[in-house]
Amino acid sequence: MGQRPFSSARRSRQGQPARAISHLQRALADRVRVLGEDHPSTLASRNNLAHAYRSAGDLGRAIPLFEQNLTDTERVRCYRPPMEGQPD
């Protein structure tokens, strides 16, 4: 589980986005299985996979992952946008 994201980033930079995506998909599946959907490492893995899809030009897969990750991160961190007229 530990080295996969690093080797995936290297593959993506080396022009092998399909291999990088494959590794990142497995890393995300591992993290979901072991750590759960809401663990910060799972959220980071989902974000990494979304970036890999974006880099490969697959916005149809990237955008939903980015959106899911934003929603989950806000929920997990109890994000509350500032009310209008209130200081940040």
C-alpha positions as CSV (number, residue, x, y, z in Angstrom):
1,M,0.0,0.0,0.0
2,G,2.9,2.4,0.7
3,Q,5.0,2.6,-2.5
4,R,2.2,2.4,-5.1
5,P,1.3,6.1,-5.2
6,F,5.0,7.1,-5.5
7,S,5.7,4.7,-8.4
8,S,2.4,5.8,-10.0
9,A,3.4,9.5,-10.0
10,R,6.7,8.5,-11.5
11,R,5.0,6.5,-14.3
12,S,2.6,9.4,-15.0
13,R,5.6,11.8,-15.4
14,Q,7.3,9.2,-17.6
15,G,4.4,9.3,-20.0
16,Q,2.7,6.1,-18.8
17,P,-0.6,7.4,-17.5
18,A,-2.5,4.1,-18.1
19,R,0.0,2.2,-15.8
20,A,-0.2,5.0,-13.3
21,I,-4.0,5.0,-13.3
22,S,-4.0,1.2,-12.8
23,H,-1.7,1.5,-9.8
24,L,-3.7,4.4,-8.3
25,Q,-6.9,2.4,-8.7
26,R,-5.5,-0.5,-6.8
27,A,-4.0,1.9,-4.1
28,L,-7.4,3.5,-3.7
29,A,-9.2,0.1,-3.4
30,D,-6.7,-1.0,-0.8
31,R,-7.1,2.1,1.3
32,V,-10.9,1.9,1.2
33,R,-10.7,-1.7,2.2
34,V,-8.2,-1.2,5.0
35,L,-8.8,2.3,6.2
36,G,-12.4,3.1,5.2
37,E,-13.9,5.7,2.9
38,D,-13.3,8.7,5.2
39,H,-9.7,8.2,6.2
40,P,-7.4,11.1,5.1
41,S,-5.2,8.7,3.2
42,T,-8.2,7.3,1.3
43,L,-9.2,10.9,0.4
44,A,-5.6,11.6,-0.7
45,S,-5.6,8.5,-2.9
46,R,-8.9,9.4,-4.5
47,N,-7.5,12.9,-5.2
48,N,-4.4,11.4,-6.8
49,L,-6.4,9.1,-9.0
50,A,-8.6,12.1,-10.1
51,H,-5.4,14.0,-11.0
52,A,-4.1,11.1,-13.0
53,Y,-7.4,10.9,-14.9
54,R,-7.2,14.6,-15.6
55,S,-3.6,14.3,-16.8
56,A,-4.6,11.5,-19.1
57,G,-7.4,13.7,-20.5
58,D,-10.2,11.6,-19.0
59,L,-12.3,14.4,-17.5
60,G,-15.4,12.2,-17.5
61,R,-13.7,10.2,-14.7
62,A,-11.7,12.9,-13.1
63,I,-14.5,15.4,-12.4
64,P,-16.8,13.0,-10.5
65,L,-13.9,11.9,-8.3
66,F,-12.9,15.5,-7.6
67,E,-16.5,16.3,-6.7
68,Q,-16.9,13.2,-4.5
69,N,-13.6,14.0,-2.8
70,L,-14.6,17.6,-2.1
71,T,-17.9,16.6,-0.6
72,D,-16.3,13.8,1.5
73,T,-13.5,16.1,2.7
74,E,-15.9,18.9,3.7
75,R,-18.1,16.3,5.5
76,V,-15.2,14.7,7.3
77,R,-13.6,18.0,8.3
78,C,-17.0,19.5,9.2
79,Y,-16.4,22.4,6.9
80,R,-18.9,25.3,7.3
81,P,-18.6,28.2,4.8
82,P,-18.5,31.6,6.5
83,M,-21.9,33.3,6.7
84,E,-22.3,36.4,4.7
85,G,-21.1,39.4,6.6
86,Q,-19.1,37.3,9.1
87,P,-15.3,37.4,9.3
88,D,-13.5,34.3,8.0
